[in-house]
Amino acid sequence: EYEIPLEDAKELLSDGRNLYIVSIGGIIKIELASLDQRRYSDAQFLLKSDGINSRIYSRALNSLDNSLWFSRADGLFKMADTVIQRQARYGHYTFRNFLLLKNYLAGLTTDNKLIVSNTARTAGRIDSVTIENCIWEHIYPVDDRHAIISTNNYCRLLSIKQSSQPDEPPFTIQTLENSFIPQQAEAIAATAGYVYFFKEGSITRIRTTALFEQAPPPTPLFARIKTRNRLLALRKELDLSYDESANISISFDNVSFSGKEIDAQYSVSTTEKDDWQAISGNEINLTSPGYGTFIIKIRSRTLSSKYSTPAELILHISKPYWATWWFITISALVLLGMIWTVIVLLTWRKLRKKQREHDADMKYQQSEYKALNALMNPHFIFNSLNNIQGLINKDEKRTANEYLVIFSNIVRQNMHNISQGFISLREELTLVENYLTLEKLRFKELVNYEINIAEDVDAEDLMIPPLMIQPLVENAVKHGLLPKQSPLSKVEIHVYEEDNTVFVIIDDNGVGLSVALKNKDK
């Protein structure tokens, strides 16, 4: 009997001709024919550990060339026969678990990254993937183009594409939202037709083809429509008087048999063009929408599905008396009479009070400037109060409190600026940051921002007129970022000094000025 002196053996790998005994501290190779003939002394020590950097963390066999790959703290290595080559292109990555899918390596690093690269190339792109609030735990092969990655929440399906463009990743990652798949499975194994999930002594078997199917989207349904005074019967089209439309609450539900995390959007428009907005709860609040025909739509999706076909509700709000033709006609005649009277009066007083008019005009311009400083967009205020009401109705007290604190800071600072002829640049940028934070809470990932102030800019001592920057930032968000509806939308504010001149640059990656102008005209 011959004892192979290798402690802590972790895994046995076979390429059909040789048997590899792999442990933390080394690798032993022995031909299968030698085992059949009990020639244990033929075993070869291919690698021995000589320190912490040479400790083997993970290993995998490449079925294409029968090479053995293993990862250590000092890099990734490939062993062909007895020749060991360090794969320099992987640099500092240490894989705690990896596998080889045809010509691709897919592995999980010790710093929680998913690495995918083509092993047939000695150079080229190496894709690194991280997902927010996701911890990569283990990767399991399904076939030569697919693998399942277990995480701290959902399992993910990694698929290698048959072909891809040079500037795009050669793979896709899909969240598996099958309700029968146990989360955080202890082990996963695959055969030709099924995948087996092991957890807490139970085995769940899923058809392999079911993993590749597109998850069906949820079905959104309108559940309740309520005004201030009554609950309305659900119909596809509803008629309301103008007096009832001051506060309309529309509740909806989503029916989903696959995913539990559902992302919903709603659109309220007066035309066929949709205006999709993200919504965090299951209720839409319309505060004084006006009169006319409003098309209200809801659509939703799960983590891996497409958006559903929208559920649609048409709301007809009748005209108030002041919008009828006869009231408009009388008002126009009265207005014309008043204008004529004013013109006659001004003409009569023009020569006699020219100097007084000049002084009055100067005072008027000063008061107009102060009024402009005090101006706040009513639509912005209504939406803010609407969002606060929605958060309170959903019992999200912490978020509502945070929203209310920022909103009150904006109102308080704006009232303070009314009495000031000039304010510091720091105060103006604080107002801008509070505004962007409020919009971030409202639109979530659709609004991102960054404010950069150069170190040589004294923002405390530099005085500017109030509301010099905030309206421009508001236009960038309203007409640039929001029409784009993208989680990559971002507005950047850069403040720097050059040649004794302070520059404030407001830059956004929204739809662009030409598209914004067209939208504004519409």
DOFI-607670 format. One record per residue (C-alpha): x, y, z; residue in one letter; residue number from 0. Coordinates in Angstrom, 2 decimals. Example, Ala and Ser with C-alpha at 12.3 -4.5 7.8 and 13.67 -1.06 7.14 Angstrom:
# DOFI-607670
     east    north       up  type  seq
    12.30    -4.50     7.80     A    0
    13.67    -1.06     7.14     S    1
END
This chain:
# DOFI-607670
     east    north       up  type  seq
     0.00     0.00     0.00     E    0
     1.28     3.45    -0.96     Y    1
     0.10     6.50     0.98     E    2
    -0.16     9.78    -0.95     I    3
     1.11    12.43     1.51     P    4
    -1.36    15.25     0.74     L    5
    -3.40    16.62     3.63     E    6
    -6.69    18.52     3.42     D    7
    -7.71    17.18    -0.01     A    8
   -10.73    19.23    -1.17     K    9
   -11.66    17.90    -4.60     E   10
   -11.08    15.12    -7.12     L   11
   -11.10    16.11   -10.82     L   12
   -10.75    13.82   -13.82     S   13
   -10.23    14.60   -17.51     D   14
   -10.83    10.98   -18.54     G   15
    -7.12    10.12   -18.59     R   16
    -5.78    11.57   -15.34     N   17
    -7.04    12.04   -11.81     L   18
    -6.21    15.35   -10.06     Y   19
    -6.27    15.51    -6.27     I   20
    -6.60    19.18    -5.29     V   21
    -6.30    20.68    -1.84     S   22
    -5.64    24.11    -0.38     I   23
    -1.94    23.39    -0.35     G   24
    -1.23    21.57    -3.59     G   25
    -2.13    19.39    -6.59     I   26
    -1.30    15.70    -7.22     I   27
    -1.76    14.07   -10.62     K   28
    -1.98    10.32   -11.21     I   29
    -2.94     8.47   -14.37     E   30
    -6.15     6.40   -14.16     L   31
    -4.27     3.47   -15.68     A   32
    -1.83     3.56   -12.76     S   33
    -4.73     3.42   -10.34     L   34
    -6.17     0.39   -12.14     D   35
    -2.81    -1.34   -11.78     Q   36
    -2.34     0.00    -8.22     R   37
     0.88     1.76    -9.11     R   38
     0.32     4.54    -6.57     Y   39
     3.98     5.47    -6.62     S   40
     3.42     6.99   -10.10     D   41
     1.63     9.93    -8.49     A   42
     3.23    13.29    -9.37     Q   43
     3.33    16.33    -7.11     F   44
     2.62    19.11    -9.62     L   45
     2.31    21.90    -7.11     L   46
     2.97    22.42    -3.43     K   47
     1.99    25.39    -1.30     S   48
     4.82    27.48     0.13     D   49
     2.80    30.21     1.85     G   50
    -0.47    32.08     2.06     I   51
    -0.13    33.52    -1.48     N   52
     0.10    30.03    -3.00     S   53
    -3.02    28.74    -1.26     R   54
    -5.50    27.37    -3.84     I   55
    -8.94    28.94    -3.48     Y   56
   -10.77    27.32    -6.42     S   57
   -10.16    25.15    -9.44     R   58
   -11.87    23.94   -12.66     A   59
   -11.18    21.65   -15.62     L   60
   -11.36    22.90   -19.21     N   61
   -13.05    20.17   -21.23     S   62
   -11.77    21.62   -24.53     L   63
    -8.08    20.96   -23.88     D   64
    -8.18    19.00   -20.57     N   65
    -6.22    21.76   -18.83     S   66
    -6.58    22.40   -15.12     L   67
    -7.19    26.00   -14.00     W   68
    -6.79    27.15   -10.41     F   69
    -6.91    30.46    -8.56     S   70
    -4.58    31.63    -5.80     R   71
    -4.05    34.92    -3.98     A   72
    -1.25    35.77    -6.43     D   73
    -3.31    35.19    -9.60     G   74
    -5.04    32.71   -11.92     L   75
    -3.07    29.81   -13.37     F   76
    -3.52    27.26   -16.17     K   77
    -1.90    23.82   -15.98     M   78
    -1.51    21.85   -19.23     A   79
     0.11    18.48   -18.55     D   80
     2.85    19.59   -16.10     T   81
     3.35    23.12   -17.47     V   82
     1.88    25.89   -15.30     I   83
     1.22    29.33   -16.83     Q   84
     0.02    32.40   -14.95     R   85
    -2.88    34.16   -16.74     Q   86
    -1.57    37.70   -16.43     A   87
    -4.63    39.36   -17.99     R   88
    -6.66    38.57   -14.84     Y   89
    -4.25    40.59   -12.74     G   90
    -5.19    40.87    -9.07     H   91
    -8.46    38.91    -9.24     Y   92
    -8.74    36.03    -6.76     T   93
   -11.61    33.65    -7.55     F   94
   -13.33    31.87    -4.69     R   95
   -15.43    29.94    -7.22     N   96
   -15.29    29.74   -11.03     F   97
   -16.07    27.46   -13.95     L   98
   -15.28    27.22   -17.67     L   99
   -18.08    27.36   -20.24     L  100
   -16.66    26.48   -23.66     K  101
   -14.28    29.39   -24.37     N  102
   -15.47    31.52   -21.46     Y  103
   -14.47    31.80   -17.83     L  104
   -17.15    32.82   -15.34     A  105
   -16.10    33.31   -11.75     G  106
   -16.87    35.00    -8.44     L  107
   -14.06    36.98    -6.85     T  108
   -13.28    37.49    -3.19     T  109
   -14.39    41.15    -3.48     D  110
   -17.92    40.18    -4.65     N  111
   -17.57    40.64    -8.42     K  112
   -18.75    38.43   -11.24     L  113
   -16.00    38.14   -13.89     I  114
   -16.72    36.89   -17.42     V  115
   -14.07    36.71   -20.16     S  116
   -13.09    34.77   -23.29     N  117
   -10.30    32.31   -22.44     T  118
    -9.49    31.72   -26.12     A  119
    -8.04    35.23   -26.33     R  120
    -4.83    36.30   -24.66     T  121
    -6.12    39.88   -24.56     A  122
    -9.45    41.66   -24.84     G  123
   -12.33    42.70   -22.65     R  124
   -12.91    41.32   -19.16     I  125
   -16.40    42.12   -17.93     D  126
   -16.89    42.82   -14.22     S  127
   -20.46    42.77   -12.87     V  128
   -21.80    43.98    -9.52     T  129
   -25.48    44.34    -8.59     I  130
   -26.71    46.59    -5.80     E  131
   -27.65    44.71    -2.60     N  132
   -26.55    41.42    -4.20     C  133
   -23.90    39.08    -2.78     I  134
   -22.61    36.49    -5.26     W  135
   -22.42    33.18    -3.38     E  136
   -21.73    30.26    -5.75     H  137
   -21.79    29.47    -9.47     I  138
   -23.04    26.14   -10.86     Y  139
   -22.87    24.86   -14.47     P  140
   -26.08    24.00   -16.33     V  141
   -24.68    23.26   -19.80     D  142
   -21.84    24.56   -21.98     D  143
   -23.45    28.02   -22.35     R  144
   -25.40    28.51   -19.12     H  145
   -24.72    28.67   -15.40     A  146
   -26.79    29.43   -12.31     I  147
   -25.41    31.86    -9.72     I  148
   -26.84    31.68    -6.21     S  149
   -26.98    34.98    -4.31     T  150
   -28.28    36.31    -1.01     N  151
   -31.73    36.84    -2.59     N  152
   -32.56    35.46    -6.06     Y  153
   -30.78    32.95    -8.26     C  154
   -29.42    34.44   -11.49     R  155
   -29.06    32.71   -14.86     L  156
   -25.83    33.50   -16.73     L  157
   -26.12    32.88   -20.49     S  158
   -23.23    33.10   -22.97     I  159
   -24.42    34.58   -26.27     K  160
   -23.90    32.75   -29.54     Q  161
   -22.48    35.98   -30.97     S  162
   -22.18    39.59   -29.83     S  163
   -20.95    42.98   -31.01     Q  164
   -17.43    44.05   -29.94     P  165
   -18.80    46.90   -27.82     D  166
   -21.36    44.85   -25.87     E  167
   -21.01    42.12   -23.22     P  168
   -21.01    38.58   -24.65     P  169
   -23.46    37.39   -22.00     F  170
   -26.78    38.15   -20.29     T  171
   -27.83    37.87   -16.64     I  172
   -31.46    37.08   -15.89     Q  173
   -33.12    36.95   -12.47     T  174
   -34.89    33.61   -11.93     L  175
   -38.26    34.53   -10.43     E  176
   -39.76    31.02   -10.54     N  177
   -41.69    30.74    -7.26     S  178
   -40.69    27.05    -6.94     F  179
   -36.95    27.82    -6.90     I  180
   -35.78    28.10    -3.26     P  181
   -33.78    31.19    -2.45     Q  182
   -30.23    30.68    -1.16     Q  183
   -30.13    27.02    -2.14     A  184
   -27.38    25.06    -0.40     E  185
   -26.37    23.28    -3.62     A  186
   -27.46    23.13    -7.28     I  187
   -26.85    20.35    -9.79     A  188
   -27.89    19.94   -13.44     A  189
   -28.51    17.00   -15.75     T  190
   -29.43    16.96   -19.42     A  191
   -33.07    17.90   -18.82     G  192
   -33.43    19.09   -15.22     Y  193
   -31.83    21.31   -12.60     V  194
   -31.95    20.22    -8.94     Y  195
   -31.99    22.66    -6.02     F  196
   -31.03    21.37    -2.55     F  197
   -32.08    23.22     0.61     K  198
   -32.73    22.10     4.18     E  199
   -33.03    18.43     3.27     G  200
   -35.43    19.02     0.37     S  201
   -34.82    18.67    -3.38     I  202
   -36.65    20.80    -5.95     T  203
   -36.52    19.70    -9.59     R  204
   -37.08    22.27   -12.36     I  205
   -37.07    21.61   -16.11     R  206
   -33.99    23.20   -17.67     T  207
   -36.04    24.73   -20.49     T  208
   -38.22    26.47   -17.88     A  209
   -35.19    28.48   -16.76     L  210
   -34.80    29.99   -20.23     F  211
   -38.41    31.09   -20.58     E  212
   -39.25    34.79   -20.32     Q  213
   -41.10    35.51   -17.09     A  214
   -44.67    36.75   -17.75     P  215
   -45.31    40.35   -16.71     P  216
   -47.78    41.17   -13.93     P  217
   -51.35    42.15   -14.76     T  218
   -52.20    45.65   -13.46     P  219
   -55.83    46.26   -12.46     L  220
   -57.62    49.39   -11.27     F  221
   -59.10    48.58    -7.86     A  222
   -60.81    51.75    -6.59     R  223
   -61.54    55.32    -7.64     I  224
   -62.50    57.80    -4.96     K  225
   -63.21    61.52    -4.87     T  226
   -63.41    63.70    -1.80     R  227
   -67.10    62.87    -1.29     N  228
   -67.81    59.45    -2.81     R  229
   -66.52    56.13    -4.09     L  230
   -67.06    55.65    -7.84     L  231
   -68.11    52.46    -9.60     A  232
   -65.29    51.04   -11.73     L  233
   -65.79    51.52   -15.46     R  234
   -63.45    52.06   -18.39     K  235
   -64.76    55.62   -18.81     E  236
   -65.97    57.89   -16.02     L  237
   -67.63    61.32   -16.01     D  238
   -66.96    63.79   -13.20     L  239
   -68.05    67.33   -12.51     S  240
   -65.34    69.94   -12.06     Y  241
   -66.27    70.44    -8.40     D  242
   -65.63    66.75    -7.65     E  243
   -62.19    66.71    -9.28     S  244
   -60.31    68.65    -6.59     A  245
   -58.91    65.45    -5.04     N  246
   -59.09    62.14    -6.93     I  247
   -57.55    58.96    -5.50     S  248
   -57.02    56.00    -7.86     I  249
   -55.89    52.67    -6.37     S  250
   -54.58    49.72    -8.37     F  251
   -53.26    46.19    -7.82     D  252
   -50.85    43.90    -9.68     N  253
   -51.55    40.21   -10.21     V  254
   -48.27    38.31   -10.53     S  255
   -47.59    34.57   -10.35     F  256
   -43.81    34.80   -10.75     S  257
   -42.00    37.80    -9.28     G  258
   -42.63    39.37    -5.90     K  259
   -40.77    42.63    -6.52     E  260
   -42.88    44.68    -8.91     I  261
   -41.95    47.99   -10.51     D  262
   -44.95    50.11   -11.59     A  263
   -45.32    53.24   -13.70     Q  264
   -48.30    55.47   -14.40     Y  265
   -49.18    57.97   -17.10     S  266
   -51.70    60.81   -16.94     V  267
   -52.08    62.63   -20.25     S  268
   -54.64    64.51   -22.30     T  269
   -53.33    63.14   -25.61     T  270
   -52.36    59.76   -27.02     E  271
   -48.73    60.41   -26.01     K  272
   -47.91    58.67   -22.74     D  273
   -46.04    60.44   -19.94     D  274
   -44.71    57.56   -17.82     W  275
   -43.72    58.32   -14.24     Q  276
   -42.37    55.95   -11.59     A  277
   -44.62    55.23    -8.62     I  278
   -43.58    53.54    -5.39     S  279
   -47.00    52.61    -4.00     G  280
   -50.36    51.41    -5.32     N  281
   -52.19    54.74    -5.39     E  282
   -52.33    57.69    -7.77     I  283
   -53.46    61.04    -6.37     N  284
   -54.71    63.74    -8.73     L  285
   -55.00    67.14    -7.09     T  286
   -56.94    69.71    -9.13     S  287
   -56.06    68.23   -12.54     P  288
   -58.29    70.73   -14.38     G  289
   -60.99    69.89   -16.89     Y  290
   -61.07    67.85   -20.08     G  291
   -60.41    64.22   -20.98     T  292
   -57.58    62.48   -19.12     F  293
   -56.14    59.10   -20.15     I  294
   -54.77    57.30   -17.08     I  295
   -52.61    54.22   -17.61     K  296
   -50.79    51.76   -15.34     I  297
   -48.10    49.30   -16.38     R  298
   -45.81    47.06   -14.33     S  299
   -43.02    44.53   -14.56     R  300
   -41.04    42.13   -12.40     T  301
   -37.25    41.97   -12.11     L  302
   -36.91    39.82   -15.24     S  303
   -40.06    40.52   -17.26     S  304
   -40.97    43.22   -19.74     K  305
   -43.54    45.88   -18.97     Y  306
   -47.11    44.64   -19.12     S  307
   -49.82    45.86   -21.45     T  308
   -51.09    49.02   -19.72     P  309
   -54.44    49.09   -17.92     A  310
   -56.34    52.15   -19.11     E  311
   -58.93    54.44   -17.54     L  312
   -60.50    57.44   -19.31     I  313
   -61.68    60.28   -17.09     L  314
   -63.95    63.04   -18.41     H  315
   -64.05    66.16   -16.21     I  316
   -66.69    68.70   -17.26     S  317
   -65.92    72.38   -17.76     K  318
   -66.53    74.82   -14.90     P  319
   -68.79    77.79   -15.54     Y  320
   -65.83    80.13   -16.03     W  321
   -64.61    78.00   -18.96     A  322
   -67.93    78.12   -20.88     T  323
   -68.20    80.22   -24.07     W  324
   -70.66    82.73   -22.69     W  325
   -68.54    83.47   -19.59     F  326
   -65.40    83.83   -21.71     I  327
   -67.23    86.21   -24.09     T  328
   -68.47    88.45   -21.26     I  329
   -65.06    88.41   -19.58     S  330
   -63.35    89.35   -22.85     A  331
   -65.71    92.32   -23.33     L  332
   -65.13    93.50   -19.77     V  333
   -61.38    93.11   -20.19     L  334
   -61.40    95.09   -23.44     L  335
   -63.36    97.85   -21.72     G  336
   -60.87    97.93   -18.86     M  337
   -57.94    98.02   -21.27     I  338
   -59.51   100.91   -23.18     W  339
   -60.08   102.80   -19.95     T  340
   -56.50   102.23   -18.84     V  341
   -55.13   103.36   -22.22     I  342
   -57.16   106.60   -22.08     V  343
   -56.08   107.23   -18.49     L  344
   -52.42   106.61   -19.18     L  345
   -52.49   108.83   -22.25     T  346
   -54.09   111.66   -20.29     W  347
   -51.54   111.40   -17.48     R  348
   -48.49   110.73   -19.63     K  349
   -47.20   114.28   -20.06     L  350
   -48.14   115.50   -16.59     R  351
   -46.59   112.68   -14.63     K  352
   -43.66   111.54   -16.72     K  353
   -41.17   111.82   -13.93     Q  354
   -43.54   110.17   -11.45     R  355
   -44.15   107.36   -13.88     E  356
   -40.39   106.90   -14.21     H  357
   -40.00   106.63   -10.44     D  358
   -42.99   104.32   -10.24     A  359
   -41.54   102.19   -13.03     D  360
   -38.28   101.84   -11.12     M  361
   -40.14   100.83    -7.98     K  362
   -42.24    98.44   -10.01     Y  363
   -39.13    96.77   -11.42     Q  364
   -37.67    96.43    -7.94     Q  365
   -40.89    94.91    -6.59     S  366
   -41.10    92.64    -9.62     E  367
   -37.58    91.40    -8.92     Y  368
   -38.49    90.69    -5.30     K  369
   -41.65    88.92    -6.46     A  370
   -39.55    86.84    -8.82     L  371
   -37.31    85.85    -5.92     N  372
   -40.36    84.74    -3.95     A  373
   -41.86    82.81    -6.87     L  374
   -42.20    79.07    -6.47     M  375
   -43.64    76.83    -9.15     N  376
   -47.23    76.01    -8.04     P  377
   -47.05    72.71    -9.92     H  378
   -43.89    71.84    -7.96     F  379
   -45.63    72.66    -4.67     I  380
   -48.75    70.66    -5.58     F  381
   -46.68    67.64    -6.63     N  382
   -44.62    67.85    -3.42     S  383
   -47.72    67.96    -1.23     L  384
   -49.25    65.17    -3.33     N  385
   -46.18    62.96    -2.84     N  386
   -46.16    63.68     0.91     I  387
   -49.85    62.73     1.08     Q  388
   -49.17    59.52    -0.84     G  389
   -46.33    58.55     1.50     L  390
   -48.50    59.24     4.57     I  391
   -51.36    57.18     3.10     N  392
   -48.91    54.29     2.62     K  393
   -47.72    54.72     6.22     D  394
   -44.16    55.44     5.05     E  395
   -43.65    57.90     7.86     K  396
   -39.87    57.99     7.74     R  397
   -39.74    58.82     4.01     T  398
   -42.61    61.31     4.35     A  399
   -40.81    63.03     7.24     N  400
   -37.57    63.24     5.23     E  401
   -39.49    64.62     2.24     Y  402
   -41.31    67.17     4.43     L  403
   -38.10    68.37     6.13     V  404
   -36.38    69.06     2.79     I  405
   -39.51    70.71     1.37     F  406
   -39.81    73.00     4.44     S  407
   -36.12    73.93     4.12     N  408
   -36.70    75.02     0.52     I  409
   -39.75    77.13     1.47     V  410
   -37.95    78.65     4.49     R  411
   -34.86    79.57     2.49     Q  412
   -36.94    81.04    -0.33     N  413
   -38.83    83.24     2.17     M  414
   -35.50    84.34     3.64     H  415
   -34.17    85.29     0.20     N  416
   -37.13    87.62    -0.42     I  417
   -35.77    90.16     2.06     S  418
   -32.21    89.96     0.71     Q  419
   -30.89    91.89    -2.27     G  420
   -27.96    89.49    -2.55     F  421
   -27.17    86.11    -1.00     I  422
   -23.97    84.06    -0.90     S  423
   -23.22    81.50    -3.59     L  424
   -23.19    78.86    -0.83     R  425
   -26.80    79.69     0.12     E  426
   -27.92    79.49    -3.50     E  427
   -26.19    76.10    -4.00     L  428
   -27.77    74.83    -0.75     T  429
   -31.19    75.76    -2.15     L  430
   -30.30    73.96    -5.40     V  431
   -29.14    70.83    -3.53     E  432
   -32.33    70.75    -1.42     N  433
   -34.38    71.05    -4.61     Y  434
   -32.46    68.20    -6.32     L  435
   -32.75    66.01    -3.21     T  436
   -36.52    66.54    -3.24     L  437
   -36.72    65.64    -6.93     E  438
   -34.53    62.57    -6.24     K  439
   -36.97    61.38    -3.54     L  440
   -39.84    62.00    -5.95     R  441
   -38.49    60.41    -9.14     F  442
   -35.94    58.03    -7.57     K  443
   -33.46    56.61   -10.13     E  444
   -34.72    58.91   -12.93     L  445
   -32.99    61.90   -11.31     V  446
   -29.30    61.84   -10.36     N  447
   -27.10    64.82    -9.63     Y  448
   -23.61    65.95    -8.69     E  449
   -22.39    69.34    -7.43     I  450
   -18.68    70.12    -7.71     N  451
   -17.17    73.34    -6.27     I  452
   -13.52    74.06    -6.98     A  453
   -11.34    74.58    -3.93     E  454
   -10.28    78.08    -5.02     D  455
   -13.90    79.33    -5.11     V  456
   -14.94    81.18    -1.92     D  457
   -18.65    80.31    -2.00     A  458
   -19.29    81.98     1.37     E  459
   -18.09    85.48     0.41     D  460
   -19.24    85.55    -3.22     L  461
   -22.62    87.36    -3.35     M  462
   -25.16    86.88    -6.16     I  463
   -28.85    87.73    -6.73     P  464
   -31.26    85.14    -5.30     P  465
   -32.66    82.44    -7.61     L  466
   -29.88    82.97   -10.14     M  467
   -29.06    79.25   -10.49     I  468
   -32.08    77.26    -9.18     Q  469
   -34.48    78.02   -12.11     P  470
   -31.84    76.83   -14.60     L  471
   -31.36    73.57   -12.68     V  472
   -35.15    73.12   -12.49     E  473
   -35.37    73.52   -16.29     N  474
   -32.59    70.94   -16.75     A  475
   -34.52    68.41   -14.60     V  476
   -37.97    69.16   -16.02     K  477
   -37.12    69.49   -19.72     H  478
   -33.90    67.46   -19.93     G  479
   -33.84    64.49   -17.50     L  480
   -37.52    63.63   -16.94     L  481
   -38.51    63.31   -20.65     P  482
   -35.58    60.88   -21.10     K  483
   -36.94    58.47   -18.42     Q  484
   -33.57    56.79   -17.89     S  485
   -31.81    55.64   -14.69     P  486
   -28.60    57.06   -16.23     L  487
   -30.02    60.60   -16.38     S  488
   -27.84    63.04   -14.49     K  489
   -27.42    66.78   -14.00     V  490
   -23.99    68.10   -13.02     E  491
   -23.18    71.53   -11.58     I  492
   -19.58    72.70   -11.77     H  493
   -18.37    75.92   -10.09     V  494
   -14.84    77.14   -10.79     Y  495
   -12.82    80.36   -11.11     E  496
   -10.76    81.42   -14.09     E  497
    -9.13    84.81   -14.76     D  498
   -10.91    86.40   -11.77     N  499
   -14.27    85.23   -13.13     T  500
   -16.45    82.60   -11.44     V  501
   -18.17    80.21   -13.85     F  502
   -21.24    78.10   -12.99     V  503
   -21.74    75.30   -15.52     I  504
   -25.04    73.34   -15.49     I  505
   -24.75    70.21   -17.62     D  506
   -27.25    67.37   -18.11     D  507
   -27.35    64.28   -20.28     N  508
   -31.08    64.56   -20.95     G  509
   -32.96    64.64   -24.24     V  510
   -31.09    67.72   -25.51     G  511
   -32.05    71.33   -26.12     L  512
   -33.68    70.77   -29.51     S  513
   -35.95    67.99   -28.23     V  514
   -36.73    69.98   -25.04     A  515
   -37.79    72.99   -27.14     L  516
   -40.05    70.78   -29.27     K  517
   -41.62    69.27   -26.16     N  518
   -42.13    72.76   -24.73     K  519
   -43.85    73.91   -27.95     D  520
   -46.13    70.90   -27.78     K  521
END
